[in-house]
């Protein structure tokens, strides 16, 4: 059975419908972040999305933009929640003999620490240092070590001798 011949108007209408379906899918994906979920929202199959990716480079580029938009939106949402838990805290119920007797305000020091590390590099655990010597760039990774017993002064001589030994064995460190 031969395929029905489509007129120019029918082809144009089909193209308009296809573009509208693709835009709806991209909006749904940018909101929910899942191909299957987005396909269910607009009542189509996720297979259409896969075909569009392969056949339509313009759609593929717009899909990447939608994916970036979703990631940016979720990062902002997560950062907002981290800030809320770290600064404002949350109420946790307090129980005594099986009965709730009150609420205790809890805060997350860890979330606050990670937000601070993101915002201010001086709080980060390691730093990358580029050293230019003889027109050659060497990258050194500096790790901050925590002294277990907490008494830095008693370990200062040991740390100084370790640092001196490292500089003696590393040919890229200038004397």
N, C-alpha and C positions, 0 to 999 in steps of 0.2 A: 504494500500500500504506500503510495508516494506521500511525502510530507506536504502539508498544506502550504501554499504560497502565501507569504505574509506581505502585506502592503507596507509602504514606507511609514505610514501612520501607525500601523500595528507594531512595527519594529521600534519606533520611537516611544510609543506608550509602554511597551515591554521594558525598554531601557530605563524609562522614568520610574517604573514600578520597581525594577531591580535596584536602582540607585537609592530609592526610598527605603527599601528593605535593608540594604547595606548600611545606610545611615542609622536606621533604627537599631540594627545589631550593634554597631559601633557605640552608640549611646548607652545601650544596655550593658555592653562589655565594660565600658569606661566606668559604669556605676558598680557592677557586681564583680568584675575581674575574672569571670569564668566563662569559657566558650559555651559549655553545655547549659549553664544557667542563662546566659544571654540568649541562646537559641530558644530556650523554653519560654522566656519572657516575650519574645516576638512571635512565638508559635511557628518555628521553622526547625529544620534539622541542622545540627552542627556540621554536617557534611557540606552544606552549602557554603559555610564559612571556609572550609578547607579548599573547596573548588575555587572560590573567589581569590583566596591567597595565591593559588597557583596561576590562575588565568589573568588576574587583574593587578598589575604592579601599583596602580594608583590606590586601589583598595588596600593592598599590603602596606603601603606607606601610611595610610590613614589608620590602619589597625595598630601599627607601631605607635602612632601618636596617641591612640586610645589607651594602649597599654601603659605608656608613660604617664598619661593623665591619671589612670587608676593608681599607679604606684605613688605618684606625688600626693594624691588625695589621701591614700592610706597612711603614708608617712606623716603627713600633717595631723591626721586623726590620732595616730599612735603617739606622736610627740605631745599632742595636747593632753592625752590621757596620762602619759608619763609625768608631765608637769603637774597635773591635777593631783596625782597620787603622791608625788614627791613634796609638793608645797602645801596643798590644801589638806591632803590626807583623806582617810575614810574612816567611818565608824565601824568598829568591830564589837559584837555583843560580848558581854562579860557574864559568865554563869557562876552561880554558887549553889551547890547541892542540887544541880539539875534545873534550876530556875534562872532565867535571865534577870540579872540584877541591875544592869546598866549598860552603857556603851563606853568604849575607850577609843580615843582618836589615835589612829596609827598613821605613820608616815614611812615612806620608802627612801632611806638614805642611799641605797644602791642606785635607784633611778635618778636621784638628784646628782649623784657622782657622775654617772654616765652622761647626763645632759651637760654638766659643767665641762667634762672632758671634750665633748663635741664642740662646745662654744669657745673654749679657751685652750689652745694647744699646750700651754705651759702645764696643764694638769694631766697630760697624757703620760702613760707609763713608758713609752719609748719614743725616741725622736730620731729622725734620719738626718745625718749631717754630711754634706758634700764638701770634700776637701780637694782643692785644686793644687796640684804639685807637678811641676815639670810638664805643664800643658796636658795633664792626665787627671781626669776626675775620678776620685775614689769615693765610694759610699761606705760610711761607717754606721752601724746600727748600735745605738747606745741603749742599754737596758738599765733600768733603775732597780737596784737590789734592795730588798727589805731585810734588815738584820733581825734574825729570829728572836734574840733575847731583848731586843729593843734598846740596848745600851750601845749607842753608836761610838761613844768615846773610847770604850774599851776595845773596840774592833777597828779603830781608826788606823793603827799601825799596820794591821793585817790587810786592810783595804788599800792602803797606800802602796804596800809592797806588791799586791796583786796588780794594781794599775801600772806600776813601774815594769813589772814582768811582761804585761801585755804590750806595752809600748816598745820594749826591747825586742820582742818577737815579731812585731808588725812592721814590715819595711815601709809601709805607706805613711807612718806617723813621723812627722818632722821633729828633729831634736832641737 
